[in-house]
């Protein structure tokens, strides 16, 4: 009986530890740490620009404690998730040292998910709760 109880407790602890590593937004977007400085945003489906930037800003603020003026950098553009194996994920970092060089084509209205793209935590938060415009 003691062995059964110990086994159940160990299984619950392992399950809780795994759940603590992931951060999930209400819309199902999951954010996972890749390493100490890089995290990836994994949407439920292929994901939109809003899903990725919103996920990055929420994780930066709530989990990493970033300030509104801190910069989020795209570390790796859209590709296969390193943490879940899903087909669509984008990796981000708050570290300017780990950030890739800025993309060559920078423009005022360029919104993308290429390595080196960046925006402030506050600007990325602006991608949350976007509602379609209806006539």
C-alpha positions in Angstrom: 0.0 0.0 0.0 2.8 2.4 0.8 4.5 1.7 -2.5 1.3 2.5 -4.4 0.9 5.8 -2.5 4.5 6.7 -3.2 4.1 5.9 -6.9 1.0 8.0 -7.2 2.7 11.0 -5.4 5.8 10.7 -7.7 3.6 10.6 -10.8 1.7 13.7 -9.7 4.8 15.6 -8.9 6.3 14.8 -12.3 3.1 15.9 -14.0 2.9 19.2 -12.1 6.6 19.9 -12.8 5.9 19.5 -16.6 2.9 21.7 -16.4 4.8 24.5 -14.7 7.2 24.7 -17.6 4.6 25.8 -20.1 2.7 29.1 -20.2 -0.7 29.0 -22.0 -2.8 32.0 -23.0 -6.6 31.8 -22.9 -6.8 31.4 -26.7 -4.6 28.2 -26.5 -1.3 29.8 -27.5 1.4 28.0 -25.6 4.8 29.5 -24.7 7.7 27.2 -23.7 11.3 28.0 -22.6 13.9 26.6 -25.1 16.8 27.6 -22.8 17.6 30.3 -20.2 17.4 33.1 -22.8 15.1 31.8 -25.6 11.4 30.9 -25.6 9.1 29.8 -28.3 5.4 30.6 -29.0 3.4 27.7 -30.3 -0.2 28.5 -31.5 -3.0 26.0 -31.6 -3.1 26.1 -35.4 -0.7 27.7 -37.9 -0.9 31.0 -35.9 -1.2 34.6 -36.9 1.2 37.5 -36.4 -1.0 38.6 -33.4 -0.8 35.1 -31.8 3.0 35.1 -31.9 3.6 38.7 -30.7 0.9 38.6 -28.1 2.3 35.3 -26.7 5.8 36.7 -26.6 4.7 39.9 -24.8 2.6 38.0 -22.2 5.4 35.5 -21.5 7.9 38.3 -21.3 5.8 40.3 -18.8 4.2 37.5 -16.7 7.0 34.9 -16.6 10.2 36.7 -17.2 9.2 40.0 -15.5 10.2 42.2 -18.4 9.3 45.9 -18.4 7.0 47.5 -20.9 10.0 49.2 -22.7 12.1 46.1 -22.9 12.7 44.8 -26.4 11.5 41.4 -27.7 13.6 40.0 -30.5 12.7 37.3 -33.0 15.4 34.7 -32.5 14.2 32.2 -35.1 11.3 32.8 -37.5 8.4 30.5 -38.2 9.4 26.8 -38.2 8.9 23.5 -36.4 8.6 23.8 -32.6 11.7 22.6 -30.8 9.7 22.0 -27.6 6.5 20.4 -28.9 7.3 19.2 -32.4 4.3 21.1 -33.8 4.7 22.5 -37.3 4.4 26.2 -36.5 6.4 28.1 -33.8 8.5 31.2 -33.5 11.4 31.6 -31.1 12.0 34.9 -29.2 14.5 36.3 -26.8 14.9 39.4 -24.6 18.7 39.2 -24.8 20.2 41.7 -27.2 23.4 39.6 -27.3 21.4 36.5 -28.4 19.4 38.5 -30.9 20.3 37.8 -34.6 21.4 40.7 -36.8 18.6 42.9 -37.9 17.0 41.9 -41.2 18.3 43.9 -44.2 14.9 45.2 -45.3 13.7 47.4 -42.5 10.7 49.6 -43.1 8.4 51.7 -41.1 5.4 49.4 -41.7 7.2 46.1 -41.8 5.6 43.6 -39.5 7.1 40.2 -39.7 8.5 37.2 -38.0 12.0 37.0 -39.4 15.0 36.5 -37.2 16.2 39.9 -36.0 12.7 41.6 -36.1 11.9 43.3 -32.8 9.5 45.5 -30.9 8.9 46.6 -27.3 7.0 44.5 -24.9 4.3 47.2 -24.9 4.0 47.3 -28.7 3.8 43.5 -28.9 1.1 43.6 -26.2 -0.9 45.7 -28.7 -1.3 42.5 -30.7 -3.4 40.9 -27.9 -7.2 40.9 -28.0 -7.4 42.0 -31.7 -10.9 41.7 -33.0 -11.9 41.6 -36.6 -13.2 44.8 -38.1 -16.8 44.3 -39.2 -18.8 46.7 -41.3 
